């Protein structure tokens, strides 16, 4: 049985598709939870690119960057969900068009 490696272009195509889906969700969705999920998709697309280039070049630097990016993403999700819960308690909605509490 021969094991064949997946070419770099396939990883980059998947990364581009993930980024496009995330960007589309970020621009179209009105629910703040869906916006946060779209931002995570964009971040995961960038992480996939880092890991694929790191593997292709045989260097671990990209994988170290992804490790730290995942730590920051976990903290971002925690803070983001806390903000969403507080906004929902105050406004009783998660629709971004109705959340204008930061306006004067």
C-alpha positions, 0 to 999 in steps of 0.5 A: 500500500502506497501512502500519497501526500496531499498537495499543498494546493488542496489545503490552501483551497480548503482554507480559502473556502473556509475563509470565504464562508466565514467572511460571508457569515460575518457580513450577512448574519445579524445574530451576534453568536453567528457573527462570533462563529464566522470570526472563528471560521476565519481564524481557523482558515488562517490556522490551516494555512499556517499549518499547511505551509509549516508542514510543506516547508518542514519548519515548526514555526507556523505550528507554534504560531497556530498554538498561540493563536488557538490560545488567544481564540479560546480567550476571545470566545470566553470574553465574547460569550460573556459579552453576548450574555450581558447584552442579552440580559440587558436588551433581550435580543442578540440581533446586531441591528438592535444592539446600539448601547454603545452609541451616544 
